[in-house]
């Protein structure tokens, strides 16, 4: 998710997306511990998405 996409969300949408992203990140980490992911860069991308969402929430 790019920063330009994040800017278009309302405060409530940002909170919902943040919760979903954090849950997905936790699931990815848990899955990666048990058996390696095919594409481990997904973890990094998800972490960056969470950071973008948090930044947008703090700026609003």
mmCIF file of the N, C-alpha and C atoms, coordinates in Angstrom:
data_MODEL
# 
_entry.id   MODEL 
# 
loop_
_atom_site.group_PDB 
_atom_site.id 
_atom_site.type_symbol 
_atom_site.label_atom_id 
_atom_site.label_alt_id 
_atom_site.label_comp_id 
_atom_site.label_asym_id 
_atom_site.label_entity_id 
_atom_site.label_seq_id 
_atom_site.pdbx_PDB_ins_code 
_atom_site.Cartn_x 
_atom_site.Cartn_y 
_atom_site.Cartn_z 
_atom_site.occupancy 
_atom_site.B_iso_or_equiv 
_atom_site.pdbx_formal_charge 
_atom_site.auth_seq_id 
_atom_site.auth_comp_id 
_atom_site.auth_asym_id 
_atom_site.auth_atom_id 
_atom_site.pdbx_PDB_model_num 
ATOM 1   N N  . UNK A 1 1  ? 0.845   -1.163  0.000  1.00 0.00 ? 1  UNK A N  1 
ATOM 2   C CA . UNK A 1 1  ? 0.000   0.000   0.000  1.00 0.00 ? 1  UNK A CA 1 
ATOM 3   C C  . UNK A 1 1  ? 0.897   1.234   0.000  1.00 0.00 ? 1  UNK A C  1 
ATOM 4   N N  . UNK A 1 2  ? 0.600   2.159   -0.876 1.00 0.00 ? 2  UNK A N  1 
ATOM 5   C CA . UNK A 1 2  ? 1.408   3.360   -1.002 1.00 0.00 ? 2  UNK A CA 1 
ATOM 6   C C  . UNK A 1 2  ? 0.834   4.488   -0.151 1.00 0.00 ? 2  UNK A C  1 
ATOM 7   N N  . UNK A 1 3  ? 1.675   5.467   0.121  1.00 0.00 ? 3  UNK A N  1 
ATOM 8   C CA . UNK A 1 3  ? 1.262   6.594   0.951  1.00 0.00 ? 3  UNK A CA 1 
ATOM 9   C C  . UNK A 1 3  ? 0.104   7.354   0.314  1.00 0.00 ? 3  UNK A C  1 
ATOM 10  N N  . UNK A 1 4  ? 0.089   7.450   -1.009 1.00 0.00 ? 4  UNK A N  1 
ATOM 11  C CA . UNK A 1 4  ? -1.000  8.158   -1.682 1.00 0.00 ? 4  UNK A CA 1 
ATOM 12  C C  . UNK A 1 4  ? -2.337  7.450   -1.458 1.00 0.00 ? 4  UNK A C  1 
ATOM 13  N N  . UNK A 1 5  ? -2.323  6.138   -1.352 1.00 0.00 ? 5  UNK A N  1 
ATOM 14  C CA . UNK A 1 5  ? -3.549  5.390   -1.065 1.00 0.00 ? 5  UNK A CA 1 
ATOM 15  C C  . UNK A 1 5  ? -4.003  5.623   0.363  1.00 0.00 ? 5  UNK A C  1 
ATOM 16  N N  . UNK A 1 6  ? -3.057  5.697   1.273  1.00 0.00 ? 6  UNK A N  1 
ATOM 17  C CA . UNK A 1 6  ? -3.363  5.858   2.693  1.00 0.00 ? 6  UNK A CA 1 
ATOM 18  C C  . UNK A 1 6  ? -3.996  7.215   2.962  1.00 0.00 ? 6  UNK A C  1 
ATOM 19  N N  . UNK A 1 7  ? -3.564  8.255   2.257  1.00 0.00 ? 7  UNK A N  1 
ATOM 20  C CA . UNK A 1 7  ? -4.080  9.604   2.480  1.00 0.00 ? 7  UNK A CA 1 
ATOM 21  C C  . UNK A 1 7  ? -5.576  9.718   2.203  1.00 0.00 ? 7  UNK A C  1 
ATOM 22  N N  . UNK A 1 8  ? -6.110  8.860   1.353  1.00 0.00 ? 8  UNK A N  1 
ATOM 23  C CA . UNK A 1 8  ? -7.516  8.932   0.995  1.00 0.00 ? 8  UNK A CA 1 
ATOM 24  C C  . UNK A 1 8  ? -8.465  8.330   2.013  1.00 0.00 ? 8  UNK A C  1 
ATOM 25  N N  . UNK A 1 9  ? -7.942  7.681   3.038  1.00 0.00 ? 9  UNK A N  1 
ATOM 26  C CA . UNK A 1 9  ? -8.783  7.009   4.027  1.00 0.00 ? 9  UNK A CA 1 
ATOM 27  C C  . UNK A 1 9  ? -9.207  7.961   5.138  1.00 0.00 ? 9  UNK A C  1 
ATOM 28  N N  . UNK A 1 10 ? -10.397 7.709   5.683  1.00 0.00 ? 10 UNK A N  1 
ATOM 29  C CA . UNK A 1 10 ? -10.855 8.470   6.839  1.00 0.00 ? 10 UNK A CA 1 
ATOM 30  C C  . UNK A 1 10 ? -10.202 7.903   8.097  1.00 0.00 ? 10 UNK A C  1 
ATOM 31  N N  . UNK A 1 11 ? -10.418 8.571   9.208  1.00 0.00 ? 11 UNK A N  1 
ATOM 32  C CA . UNK A 1 11 ? -9.831  8.154   10.486 1.00 0.00 ? 11 UNK A CA 1 
ATOM 33  C C  . UNK A 1 11 ? -10.266 6.733   10.862 1.00 0.00 ? 11 UNK A C  1 
ATOM 34  N N  . UNK A 1 12 ? -11.551 6.436   10.709 1.00 0.00 ? 12 UNK A N  1 
ATOM 35  C CA . UNK A 1 12 ? -12.064 5.111   11.053 1.00 0.00 ? 12 UNK A CA 1 
ATOM 36  C C  . UNK A 1 12 ? -11.511 4.037   10.117 1.00 0.00 ? 12 UNK A C  1 
ATOM 37  N N  . UNK A 1 13 ? -11.415 4.358   8.839  1.00 0.00 ? 13 UNK A N  1 
ATOM 38  C CA . UNK A 1 13 ? -10.862 3.397   7.884  1.00 0.00 ? 13 UNK A CA 1 
ATOM 39  C C  . UNK A 1 13 ? -9.402  3.107   8.204  1.00 0.00 ? 13 UNK A C  1 
ATOM 40  N N  . UNK A 1 14 ? -8.667  4.133   8.608  1.00 0.00 ? 14 UNK A N  1 
ATOM 41  C CA . UNK A 1 14 ? -7.273  3.938   8.975  1.00 0.00 ? 14 UNK A CA 1 
ATOM 42  C C  . UNK A 1 14 ? -7.149  2.989   10.166 1.00 0.00 ? 14 UNK A C  1 
ATOM 43  N N  . UNK A 1 15 ? -8.001  3.183   11.155 1.00 0.00 ? 15 UNK A N  1 
ATOM 44  C CA . UNK A 1 15 ? -7.970  2.320   12.337 1.00 0.00 ? 15 UNK A CA 1 
ATOM 45  C C  . UNK A 1 15 ? -8.301  0.872   11.968 1.00 0.00 ? 15 UNK A C  1 
ATOM 46  N N  . UNK A 1 16 ? -9.308  0.699   11.112 1.00 0.00 ? 16 UNK A N  1 
ATOM 47  C CA . UNK A 1 16 ? -9.692  -0.650  10.686 1.00 0.00 ? 16 UNK A CA 1 
ATOM 48  C C  . UNK A 1 16 ? -8.578  -1.313  9.890  1.00 0.00 ? 16 UNK A C  1 
ATOM 49  N N  . UNK A 1 17 ? -8.012  -0.578  8.957  1.00 0.00 ? 17 UNK A N  1 
ATOM 50  C CA . UNK A 1 17 ? -6.921  -1.122  8.133  1.00 0.00 ? 17 UNK A CA 1 
ATOM 51  C C  . UNK A 1 17 ? -5.703  -1.444  8.993  1.00 0.00 ? 17 UNK A C  1 
ATOM 52  N N  . UNK A 1 18 ? -5.429  -0.617  9.984  1.00 0.00 ? 18 UNK A N  1 
ATOM 53  C CA . UNK A 1 18 ? -4.299  -0.855  10.866 1.00 0.00 ? 18 UNK A CA 1 
ATOM 54  C C  . UNK A 1 18 ? -4.497  -2.153  11.651 1.00 0.00 ? 18 UNK A C  1 
ATOM 55  N N  . UNK A 1 19 ? -5.691  -2.347  12.185 1.00 0.00 ? 19 UNK A N  1 
ATOM 56  C CA . UNK A 1 19 ? -5.976  -3.574  12.934 1.00 0.00 ? 19 UNK A CA 1 
ATOM 57  C C  . UNK A 1 19 ? -5.841  -4.805  12.033 1.00 0.00 ? 19 UNK A C  1 
ATOM 58  N N  . UNK A 1 20 ? -6.372  -4.713  10.808 1.00 0.00 ? 20 UNK A N  1 
ATOM 59  C CA . UNK A 1 20 ? -6.272  -5.828  9.863  1.00 0.00 ? 20 UNK A CA 1 
ATOM 60  C C  . UNK A 1 20 ? -4.814  -6.113  9.508  1.00 0.00 ? 20 UNK A C  1 
ATOM 61  N N  . UNK A 1 21 ? -4.055  -5.071  9.274  1.00 0.00 ? 21 UNK A N  1 
ATOM 62  C CA . UNK A 1 21 ? -2.653  -5.231  8.887  1.00 0.00 ? 21 UNK A CA 1 
ATOM 63  C C  . UNK A 1 21 ? -1.836  -5.828  10.025 1.00 0.00 ? 21 UNK A C  1 
ATOM 64  N N  . UNK A 1 22 ? -2.103  -5.400  11.247 1.00 0.00 ? 22 UNK A N  1 
ATOM 65  C CA . UNK A 1 22 ? -1.368  -5.941  12.384 1.00 0.00 ? 22 UNK A CA 1 
ATOM 66  C C  . UNK A 1 22 ? -1.678  -7.417  12.590 1.00 0.00 ? 22 UNK A C  1 
ATOM 67  N N  . UNK A 1 23 ? -2.929  -7.795  12.387 1.00 0.00 ? 23 UNK A N  1 
ATOM 68  C CA . UNK A 1 23 ? -3.305  -9.207  12.506 1.00 0.00 ? 23 UNK A CA 1 
ATOM 69  C C  . UNK A 1 23 ? -2.631  -10.030 11.405 1.00 0.00 ? 23 UNK A C  1 
ATOM 70  N N  . UNK A 1 24 ? -2.638  -9.509  10.179 1.00 0.00 ? 24 UNK A N  1 
ATOM 71  C CA . UNK A 1 24 ? -2.004  -10.211 9.066  1.00 0.00 ? 24 UNK A CA 1 
ATOM 72  C C  . UNK A 1 24 ? -0.496  -10.332 9.290  1.00 0.00 ? 24 UNK A C  1 
ATOM 73  N N  . UNK A 1 25 ? 0.120   -9.293  9.842  1.00 0.00 ? 25 UNK A N  1 
ATOM 74  C CA . UNK A 1 25 ? 1.558   -9.318  10.135 1.00 0.00 ? 25 UNK A CA 1 
ATOM 75  C C  . UNK A 1 25 ? 1.872   -10.395 11.176 1.00 0.00 ? 25 UNK A C  1 
ATOM 76  N N  . UNK A 1 26 ? 1.067   -10.464 12.218 1.00 0.00 ? 26 UNK A N  1 
ATOM 77  C CA . UNK A 1 26 ? 1.274   -11.478 13.252 1.00 0.00 ? 26 UNK A CA 1 
ATOM 78  C C  . UNK A 1 26 ? 1.120   -12.883 12.666 1.00 0.00 ? 26 UNK A C  1 
ATOM 79  N N  . UNK A 1 27 ? 0.134   -13.069 11.803 1.00 0.00 ? 27 UNK A N  1 
ATOM 80  C CA . UNK A 1 27 ? -0.069  -14.367 11.156 1.00 0.00 ? 27 UNK A CA 1 
ATOM 81  C C  . UNK A 1 27 ? 1.112   -14.738 10.274 1.00 0.00 ? 27 UNK A C  1 
ATOM 82  N N  . UNK A 1 28 ? 1.631   -13.750 9.520  1.00 0.00 ? 28 UNK A N  1 
ATOM 83  C CA . UNK A 1 28 ? 2.798   -14.011 8.672  1.00 0.00 ? 28 UNK A CA 1 
ATOM 84  C C  . UNK A 1 28 ? 4.008   -14.414 9.514  1.00 0.00 ? 28 UNK A C  1 
ATOM 85  N N  . UNK A 1 29 ? 4.243   -13.704 10.597 1.00 0.00 ? 29 UNK A N  1 
ATOM 86  C CA . UNK A 1 29 ? 5.378   -14.019 11.462 1.00 0.00 ? 29 UNK A CA 1 
ATOM 87  C C  . UNK A 1 29 ? 5.243   -15.422 12.053 1.00 0.00 ? 29 UNK A C  1 
ATOM 88  N N  . UNK A 1 30 ? 4.038   -15.759 12.499 1.00 0.00 ? 30 UNK A N  1 
ATOM 89  C CA . UNK A 1 30 ? 3.792   -17.073 13.087 1.00 0.00 ? 30 UNK A CA 1 
ATOM 90  C C  . UNK A 1 30 ? 4.007   -18.176 12.057 1.00 0.00 ? 30 UNK A C  1 
ATOM 91  N N  . UNK A 1 31 ? 3.511   -17.957 10.851 1.00 0.00 ? 31 UNK A N  1 
ATOM 92  C CA . UNK A 1 31 ? 3.666   -18.929 9.780  1.00 0.00 ? 31 UNK A CA 1 
ATOM 93  C C  . UNK A 1 31 ? 5.133   -19.088 9.403  1.00 0.00 ? 31 UNK A C  1 
ATOM 94  N N  . UNK A 1 32 ? 5.860   -17.983 9.373  1.00 0.00 ? 32 UNK A N  1 
ATOM 95  C CA . UNK A 1 32 ? 7.267   -18.017 8.982  1.00 0.00 ? 32 UNK A CA 1 
ATOM 96  C C  . UNK A 1 32 ? 8.119   -18.761 10.016 1.00 0.00 ? 32 UNK A C  1 
ATOM 97  N N  . UNK A 1 33 ? 7.731   -18.707 11.267 1.00 0.00 ? 33 UNK A N  1 
ATOM 98  C CA . UNK A 1 33 ? 8.459   -19.424 12.314 1.00 0.00 ? 33 UNK A CA 1 
ATOM 99  C C  . UNK A 1 33 ? 8.304   -20.930 12.129 1.00 0.00 ? 33 UNK A C  1 
ATOM 100 N N  . UNK A 1 34 ? 7.095   -21.365 11.815 1.00 0.00 ? 34 UNK A N  1 
ATOM 101 C CA . UNK A 1 34 ? 6.818   -22.794 11.665 1.00 0.00 ? 34 UNK A CA 1 
ATOM 102 C C  . UNK A 1 34 ? 7.460   -23.349 10.399 1.00 0.00 ? 34 UNK A C  1 
ATOM 103 N N  . UNK A 1 35 ? 7.210   -22.701 9.288  1.00 0.00 ? 35 UNK A N  1 
ATOM 104 C CA . UNK A 1 35 ? 7.812   -23.121 8.021  1.00 0.00 ? 35 UNK A CA 1 
ATOM 105 C C  . UNK A 1 35 ? 8.104   -21.875 7.202  1.00 0.00 ? 35 UNK A C  1 
ATOM 106 N N  . UNK A 1 36 ? 9.242   -21.823 6.560  1.00 0.00 ? 36 UNK A N  1 
ATOM 107 C CA . UNK A 1 36 ? 9.630   -20.606 5.825  1.00 0.00 ? 36 UNK A CA 1 
ATOM 108 C C  . UNK A 1 36 ? 8.612   -20.228 4.747  1.00 0.00 ? 36 UNK A C  1 
ATOM 109 N N  . UNK A 1 37 ? 8.388   -18.926 4.643  1.00 0.00 ? 37 UNK A N  1 
ATOM 110 C CA . UNK A 1 37 ? 7.483   -18.418 3.618  1.00 0.00 ? 37 UNK A CA 1 
ATOM 111 C C  . UNK A 1 37 ? 8.155   -18.503 2.255  1.00 0.00 ? 37 UNK A C  1 
ATOM 112 N N  . UNK A 1 38 ? 7.336   -18.636 1.230  1.00 0.00 ? 38 UNK A N  1 
ATOM 113 C CA . UNK A 1 38 ? 7.870   -18.651 -0.128 1.00 0.00 ? 38 UNK A CA 1 
ATOM 114 C C  . UNK A 1 38 ? 8.471   -17.292 -0.479 1.00 0.00 ? 38 UNK A C  1 
ATOM 115 N N  . UNK A 1 39 ? 7.824   -16.230 -0.001 1.00 0.00 ? 39 UNK A N  1 
ATOM 116 C CA . UNK A 1 39 ? 8.299   -14.874 -0.269 1.00 0.00 ? 39 UNK A CA 1 
ATOM 117 C C  . UNK A 1 39 ? 8.435   -14.126 1.062  1.00 0.00 ? 39 UNK A C  1 
ATOM 118 N N  . UNK A 1 40 ? 9.584   -14.210 1.729  1.00 0.00 ? 40 UNK A N  1 
ATOM 119 C CA . UNK A 1 40 ? 9.739   -13.574 3.036  1.00 0.00 ? 40 UNK A CA 1 
ATOM 120 C C  . UNK A 1 40 ? 9.707   -12.048 2.997  1.00 0.00 ? 40 UNK A C  1 
ATOM 121 N N  . UNK A 1 41 ? 9.810   -11.454 1.827  1.00 0.00 ? 41 UNK A N  1 
ATOM 122 C CA . UNK A 1 41 ? 9.731   -9.993  1.756  1.00 0.00 ? 41 UNK A CA 1 
ATOM 123 C C  . UNK A 1 41 ? 8.321   -9.484  2.065  1.00 0.00 ? 41 UNK A C  1 
ATOM 124 N N  . UNK A 1 42 ? 7.352   -10.381 2.116  1.00 0.00 ? 42 UNK A N  1 
ATOM 125 C CA . UNK A 1 42 ? 5.988   -9.998  2.498  1.00 0.00 ? 42 UNK A CA 1 
ATOM 126 C C  . UNK A 1 42 ? 5.981   -9.411  3.907  1.00 0.00 ? 42 UNK A C  1 
ATOM 127 N N  . UNK A 1 43 ? 6.828   -9.958  4.771  1.00 0.00 ? 43 UNK A N  1 
ATOM 128 C CA . UNK A 1 43 ? 6.897   -9.487  6.158  1.00 0.00 ? 43 UNK A CA 1 
ATOM 129 C C  . UNK A 1 43 ? 7.352   -8.028  6.183  1.00 0.00 ? 43 UNK A C  1 
ATOM 130 N N  . UNK A 1 44 ? 8.373   -7.722  5.419  1.00 0.00 ? 44 UNK A N  1 
ATOM 131 C CA . UNK A 1 44 ? 8.887   -6.347  5.358  1.00 0.00 ? 44 UNK A CA 1 
ATOM 132 C C  . UNK A 1 44 ? 7.843   -5.400  4.787  1.00 0.00 ? 44 UNK A C  1 
ATOM 133 N N  . UNK A 1 45 ? 7.175   -5.807  3.726  1.00 0.00 ? 45 UNK A N  1 
ATOM 134 C CA . UNK A 1 45 ? 6.149   -4.961  3.114  1.00 0.00 ? 45 UNK A CA 1 
ATOM 135 C C  . UNK A 1 45 ? 5.006   -4.693  4.086  1.00 0.00 ? 45 UNK A C  1 
ATOM 136 N N  . UNK A 1 46 ? 4.613   -5.716  4.834  1.00 0.00 ? 46 UNK A N  1 
ATOM 137 C CA . UNK A 1 46 ? 3.519   -5.551  5.788  1.00 0.00 ? 46 UNK A CA 1 
ATOM 138 C C  . UNK A 1 46 ? 3.946   -4.610  6.913  1.00 0.00 ? 46 UNK A C  1 
ATOM 139 N N  . UNK A 1 47 ? 5.186   -4.718  7.368  1.00 0.00 ? 47 UNK A N  1 
ATOM 140 C CA . UNK A 1 47 ? 5.689   -3.848  8.424  1.00 0.00 ? 47 UNK A CA 1 
ATOM 141 C C  . UNK A 1 47 ? 5.704   -2.390  7.961  1.00 0.00 ? 47 UNK A C  1 
ATOM 142 N N  . UNK A 1 48 ? 6.079   -2.163  6.716  1.00 0.00 ? 48 UNK A N  1 
ATOM 143 C CA . UNK A 1 48 ? 6.101   -0.801  6.167  1.00 0.00 ? 48 UNK A CA 1 
ATOM 144 C C  . UNK A 1 48 ? 4.685   -0.255  6.011  1.00 0.00 ? 48 UNK A C  1 
ATOM 145 N N  . UNK A 1 49 ? 3.750   -1.113  5.632  1.00 0.00 ? 49 UNK A N  1 
ATOM 146 C CA . UNK A 1 49 ? 2.353   -0.694  5.519  1.00 0.00 ? 49 UNK A CA 1 
ATOM 147 C C  . UNK A 1 49 ? 1.817   -0.261  6.873  1.00 0.00 ? 49 UNK A C  1 
ATOM 148 N N  . UNK A 1 50 ? 2.139   -1.023  7.906  1.00 0.00 ? 50 UNK A N  1 
ATOM 149 C CA . UNK A 1 50 ? 1.700   -0.676  9.259  1.00 0.00 ? 50 UNK A CA 1 
ATOM 150 C C  . UNK A 1 50 ? 2.286   0.676   9.665  1.00 0.00 ? 50 UNK A C  1 
ATOM 151 N N  . UNK A 1 51 ? 3.536   0.903   9.349  1.00 0.00 ? 51 UNK A N  1 
ATOM 152 C CA . UNK A 1 51 ? 4.170   2.186   9.681  1.00 0.00 ? 51 UNK A CA 1 
ATOM 153 C C  . UNK A 1 51 ? 3.492   3.337   8.950  1.00 0.00 ? 51 UNK A C  1 
ATOM 154 N N  . UNK A 1 52 ? 3.141   3.135   7.686  1.00 0.00 ? 52 UNK A N  1 
ATOM 155 C CA . UNK A 1 52 ? 2.448   4.186   6.924  1.00 0.00 ? 52 UNK A CA 1 
ATOM 156 C C  . UNK A 1 52 ? 1.092   4.507   7.537  1.00 0.00 ? 52 UNK A C  1 
ATOM 157 N N  . UNK A 1 53 ? 0.366   3.468   7.934  1.00 0.00 ? 53 UNK A N  1 
ATOM 158 C CA . UNK A 1 53 ? -0.953  3.668   8.541  1.00 0.00 ? 53 UNK A CA 1 
ATOM 159 C C  . UNK A 1 53 ? -0.830  4.403   9.868  1.00 0.00 ? 53 UNK A C  1 
ATOM 160 N N  . UNK A 1 54 ? 0.143   4.027   10.682 1.00 0.00 ? 54 UNK A N  1 
ATOM 161 C CA . UNK A 1 54 ? 0.337   4.709   11.961 1.00 0.00 ? 54 UNK A CA 1 
ATOM 162 C C  . UNK A 1 54 ? 0.723   6.167   11.765 1.00 0.00 ? 54 UNK A C  1 
ATOM 163 N N  . UNK A 1 55 ? 1.561   6.438   10.786 1.00 0.00 ? 55 UNK A N  1 
ATOM 164 C CA . UNK A 1 55 ? 1.956   7.808   10.493 1.00 0.00 ? 55 UNK A CA 1 
ATOM 165 C C  . UNK A 1 55 ? 0.751   8.639   10.072 1.00 0.00 ? 55 UNK A C  1 
ATOM 166 N N  . UNK A 1 56 ? -0.085  8.078   9.218  1.00 0.00 ? 56 UNK A N  1 
ATOM 167 C CA . UNK A 1 56 ? -1.273  8.790   8.750  1.00 0.00 ? 56 UNK A CA 1 
ATOM 168 C C  . UNK A 1 56 ? -2.231  9.059   9.919  1.00 0.00 ? 56 UNK A C  1 
ATOM 169 N N  . UNK A 1 57 ? -2.349  8.108   10.841 1.00 0.00 ? 57 UNK A N  1 
ATOM 170 C CA . UNK A 1 57 ? -3.207  8.310   12.012 1.00 0.00 ? 57 UNK A CA 1 
ATOM 171 C C  . UNK A 1 57 ? -2.670  9.423   12.905 1.00 0.00 ? 57 UNK A C  1 
ATOM 172 N N  . UNK A 1 58 ? -1.378  9.456   13.106 1.00 0.00 ? 58 UNK A N  1 
ATOM 173 C CA . UNK A 1 58 ? -0.787  10.485  13.968 1.00 0.00 ? 58 UNK A CA 1 
ATOM 174 C C  . UNK A 1 58 ? -0.861  11.869  13.344 1.00 0.00 ? 58 UNK A C  1 
ATOM 175 N N  . UNK A 1 59 ? -0.827  11.948  12.024 1.00 0.00 ? 59 UNK A N  1 
ATOM 176 C CA . UNK A 1 59 ? -0.887  13.238  11.350 1.00 0.00 ? 59 UNK A CA 1 
ATOM 177 C C  . UNK A 1 59 ? -2.314  13.776  11.250 1.00 0.00 ? 59 UNK A C  1 
ATOM 178 N N  . UNK A 1 60 ? -3.289  12.927  11.419 1.00 0.00 ? 60 UNK A N  1 
ATOM 179 C CA . UNK A 1 60 ? -4.684  13.363  11.281 1.00 0.00 ? 60 UNK A CA 1 
ATOM 180 C C  . UNK A 1 60 ? -5.197  14.023  12.520 1.00 0.00 ? 60 UNK A C  1 
# 
